[in-house]
């Protein structure tokens, strides 16, 4: 009897997750095409041909949908990081490859990149503290990113491709903030750079060359 109930519950959960995925895909399409601020929950429901009330069974708000979509994008980004670091030998080489992979991710996925760069201005602190599936998914992907980054840095200290006289936590924060900010600005300046016959990845490559010199062991 218990096995039968368990099987039925599993089928029900799979159906719910399939429906949830369809809603995410529909919302993603509308958010990316019309803009997050310009899209209403009713439009998402209309696109799916479901009642607005049904939509709220799966997602509490646009913020809920936003984080679910961003978590999906971060999963793609992290998969790219893992593939990229396999091409490097030293910890520093792997860190550079993570940076270049991030630039590629942003160029290939402008919608996800926009969601990532604007998440703090669009999602309230109150919502981040909610115990809902989208927040957990977003947090899990952030932890995955951090784990990839910290493991790569650990390797850099171990193989001495990074200076040992710098506090690892401070260096990790510096590299993360600097890389994210630079890549965000480079993407925004793509048209300007191309008018100067400069490719965006050339700027990022130069950044890592300069950082590499500064971080060489003394």
C-alpha positions as a printed NumPy array, in Angstrom:
array([[  0.   ,   0.   ,   0.   ],
       [  2.787,   2.422,   1.016],
       [  4.725,   1.631,  -2.176],
       [  1.65 ,   2.404,  -4.277],
       [  1.182,   5.761,  -2.52 ],
       [  4.876,   6.539,  -2.953],
       [  4.671,   5.765,  -6.668],
       [  1.601,   7.967,  -7.083],
       [  3.293,  10.781,  -5.193],
       [  6.314,  10.469,  -7.463],
       [  4.126,  10.717, -10.576],
       [  2.378,  13.751,  -9.124],
       [  5.698,  15.445,  -8.328],
       [  6.99 ,  14.807, -11.849],
       [  3.835,  16.314, -13.363],
       [  4.146,  19.357, -11.102],
       [  7.817,  19.839, -12.   ],
       [  7.027,  19.507, -15.71 ],
       [  4.339,  22.185, -15.372],
       [  6.699,  24.384, -13.388],
       [  9.345,  24.058, -16.111],
       [  6.831,  25.112, -18.788],
       [  5.926,  28.185, -16.761],
       [  9.604,  29.112, -16.365],
       [ 10.174,  28.743, -20.113],
       [  7.155,  30.907, -20.952],
       [  8.112,  33.591, -18.432],
       [ 11.709,  33.571, -19.646],
       [ 10.617,  34.171, -23.224],
       [  8.373,  37.091, -22.25 ],
       [ 10.833,  38.637, -19.794],
       [ 13.696,  38.481, -22.294],
       [ 11.616,  39.805, -25.216],
       [  9.444,  42.443, -23.498],
       [ 11.583,  43.222, -20.462],
       [ 11.097,  42.101, -16.882],
       [  9.456,  45.337, -15.74 ],
       [  7.104,  45.421, -18.736],
       [  5.745,  41.892, -18.311],
       [  2.759,  41.142, -16.081],
       [  1.877,  37.832, -14.48 ],
       [ -1.413,  37.884, -16.403],
       [  0.5  ,  37.926, -19.704],
       [  2.448,  34.848, -18.653],
       [ -0.791,  33.079, -17.724],
       [ -2.364,  34.098, -21.043],
       [  0.641,  32.797, -22.975],
       [  0.298,  29.437, -21.202],
       [ -3.493,  29.473, -21.565],
       [ -3.974,  28.953, -17.832],
       [ -5.774,  30.94 , -15.152],
       [ -3.739,  33.544, -13.306],
       [ -4.633,  31.761, -10.068],
       [ -3.035,  28.571, -11.391],
       [  0.185,  30.472, -12.07 ],
       [  0.28 ,  31.632,  -8.454],
       [  0.069,  28.031,  -7.264],
       [  3.551,  27.524,  -8.69 ],
       [  5.102,  30.975,  -8.242],
       [  4.289,  33.575,  -5.62 ],
       [  5.35 ,  36.553,  -7.721],
       [  7.497,  37.845, -10.576],
       [ 10.448,  37.819,  -8.169],
       [  9.88 ,  34.111,  -7.614],
       [  9.957,  33.523, -11.373],
       [ 12.983,  35.795, -11.751],
       [ 15.124,  33.707,  -9.397],
       [ 13.954,  30.434, -10.964],
       [ 15.038,  31.709, -14.385],
       [ 18.327,  33.066, -13.044],
       [ 19.086,  29.755, -11.314],
       [ 18.593,  28.037, -14.671],
       [ 21.058,  30.476, -16.248],
       [ 23.597,  30.049, -13.444],
       [ 23.469,  26.29 , -13.941],
       [ 24.443,  26.79 , -17.588],
       [ 27.201,  29.197, -16.503],
       [ 28.617,  26.766, -13.94 ],
       [ 28.591,  23.903, -16.457],
       [ 30.652,  26.167, -18.719],
       [ 33.11 ,  26.899, -15.909],
       [ 33.644,  23.192, -15.27 ],
       [ 34.329,  22.542, -18.947],
       [ 36.68 ,  25.521, -19.172],
       [ 38.89 ,  24.662, -16.193],
       [ 39.591,  21.214, -17.637],
       [ 41.645,  22.951, -20.339],
       [ 44.003,  24.613, -17.859],
       [ 46.983,  23.161, -16.027],
       [ 47.788,  25.57 , -13.199],
       [ 45.351,  27.181, -10.817],
       [ 45.958,  30.605, -12.357],
       [ 45.371,  29.272, -15.886],
       [ 42.083,  27.799, -14.711],
       [ 41.053,  31.109, -13.106],
       [ 41.691,  32.918, -16.392],
       [ 39.638,  30.314, -18.234],
       [ 36.765,  30.846, -15.793],
       [ 36.879,  34.557, -16.623],
       [ 36.851,  33.938, -20.373],
       [ 34.06 ,  31.387, -19.952],
       [ 32.026,  34.001, -18.059],
       [ 32.475,  36.481, -20.903],
       [ 31.363,  33.819, -23.396],
       [ 28.342,  32.986, -21.233],
       [ 27.295,  36.655, -21.093],
       [ 27.731,  37.128, -24.843],
       [ 25.795,  33.967, -25.693],
       [ 23.076,  34.507, -23.078],
       [ 22.33 ,  38.251, -22.822],
       [ 19.005,  37.62 , -21.07 ],
       [ 20.574,  35.586, -18.277],
       [ 23.453,  38.071, -18.036],
       [ 20.999,  40.95 , -17.596],
       [ 19.177,  39.017, -14.87 ],
       [ 22.483,  38.289, -13.122],
       [ 23.786,  41.861, -13.212],
       [ 20.469,  43.331, -11.99 ],
       [ 19.394,  40.724,  -9.453],
       [ 20.178,  42.85 ,  -6.399],
       [ 18.169,  45.803,  -7.689],
       [ 15.173,  43.703,  -8.735],
       [ 14.849,  41.192,  -5.903],
       [ 14.077,  42.443,  -2.414],
       [ 15.985,  41.306,   0.648],
       [ 12.673,  40.164,   2.076],
       [ 12.131,  37.779,  -0.837],
       [ 15.688,  36.415,  -0.588],
       [ 14.78 ,  35.33 ,   2.953],
       [ 11.709,  33.374,   1.846],
       [ 11.825,  29.583,   1.972],
       [ 10.689,  28.9  ,  -1.576],
       [ 12.097,  26.624,  -4.252],
       [ 13.482,  29.392,  -6.465],
       [ 15.523,  30.927,  -3.625],
       [ 16.986,  27.507,  -2.789],
       [ 17.841,  26.864,  -6.45 ],
       [ 19.5  ,  30.277,  -6.732],
       [ 21.46 ,  29.753,  -3.496],
       [ 22.548,  26.276,  -4.593],
       [ 23.947,  27.611,  -7.869],
       [ 25.745,  30.441,  -6.057],
       [ 27.335,  27.897,  -3.721],
       [ 28.339,  25.83 ,  -6.743],
       [ 30.004,  28.869,  -8.338],
       [ 31.84 ,  29.635,  -5.112],
       [ 33.009,  26.026,  -4.768],
       [ 34.42 ,  26.002,  -8.321],
       [ 36.179,  29.316,  -7.741],
       [ 37.616,  28.438,  -4.318],
       [ 38.843,  25.019,  -5.453],
       [ 40.6  ,  26.631,  -8.407],
       [ 42.214,  29.195,  -6.12 ],
       [ 43.288,  26.426,  -3.733],
       [ 45.031,  24.709,  -6.619],
       [ 46.724,  28.002,  -7.522],
       [ 48.185,  28.327,  -4.034],
       [ 49.153,  24.664,  -4.016],
       [ 50.98 ,  24.742,  -7.371],
       [ 52.412,  28.192,  -6.53 ],
       [ 50.948,  29.871,  -9.61 ],
       [ 49.44 ,  32.426,  -7.179],
       [ 51.24 ,  34.517,  -4.581],
       [ 51.155,  33.012,  -1.107],
       [ 51.534,  36.32 ,   0.74 ],
       [ 47.978,  37.469,  -0.029],
       [ 44.981,  36.599,   2.135],
       [ 43.037,  33.953,   0.115],
       [ 39.619,  35.317,   1.075],
       [ 40.561,  38.891,   0.142],
       [ 42.079,  37.716,  -3.145],
       [ 39.012,  35.631,  -3.977],
       [ 36.666,  38.552,  -3.359],
       [ 38.901,  40.915,  -5.349],
       [ 39.143,  38.614,  -8.372],
       [ 35.406,  37.863,  -8.337],
       [ 34.327,  41.507,  -8.07 ],
       [ 36.923,  42.771, -10.539],
       [ 36.145,  40.128, -13.144],
       [ 32.357,  40.55 , -12.882],
       [ 32.488,  44.352, -13.009],
       [ 34.975,  44.444, -15.888],
       [ 33.061,  41.915, -17.978],
       [ 29.772,  43.738, -17.363],
       [ 31.301,  47.035, -18.538],
       [ 33.066,  45.42 , -21.501],
       [ 29.772,  43.939, -22.712],
       [ 28.072,  47.332, -22.447],
       [ 30.953,  48.917, -24.363],
       [ 31.025,  46.301, -27.149],
       [ 29.866,  48.708, -29.888],
       [ 32.41 ,  51.334, -28.843],
       [ 35.224,  48.768, -28.713],
       [ 34.4  ,  47.423, -32.174],
       [ 34.551,  50.944, -33.587],
       [ 38.119,  50.996, -32.278],
       [ 38.754,  47.584, -33.909],
       [ 39.045,  45.982, -30.472],
       [ 37.297,  42.744, -29.596],
       [ 35.816,  42.465, -26.07 ],
       [ 37.836,  39.345, -25.288],
       [ 41.039,  41.272, -26.023],
       [ 40.279,  43.597, -23.1  ],
       [ 39.558,  40.689, -20.761],
       [ 42.706,  38.899, -21.921],
       [ 44.727,  42.041, -21.182],
       [ 43.113,  42.269, -17.736],
       [ 44.215,  38.732, -16.878],
       [ 47.702,  39.304, -18.275],
       [ 48.129,  42.287, -15.952],
       [ 46.627,  40.418, -13.012],
       [ 48.855,  37.447, -13.775],
       [ 51.957,  39.638, -13.467],
       [ 50.733,  41.106, -10.194],
       [ 49.885,  37.693,  -8.744],
       [ 53.076,  35.877,  -9.715],
       [ 54.827,  34.432,  -6.657],
       [ 57.684,  36.644,  -5.444]])
